[in-house]
Amino acid sequence: MTLKNIARWAGRRLRERSTYVGLATVAIAVGAPADVIETIGKAGQVAALIFGTGLAAATTRTDPAIQDQ
């Protein structure tokens, strides 16, 4: 496996929310301190904003009350 392939794989994994959910689940299972679990969650949120997965989903929802006006 070349460095380019490894970088491509890591980039895809960092864009997936399931990566951070899985890491947090493992951290909870092994009894990690709460601050470690919180840090994993924050890293997932930052990655979602950087890669656009969370921000796009959060800003495309329309409010029915606004549409009725």
Secondary structure, DSSP 4 states (H G I P E B T S, - for coil): --HHHHHHHHHHHHH-HHHHHHHHHHHHHTT--HHHHHHHHHHHHHHHHHHTHHHHHHHSPPPHHHHT-
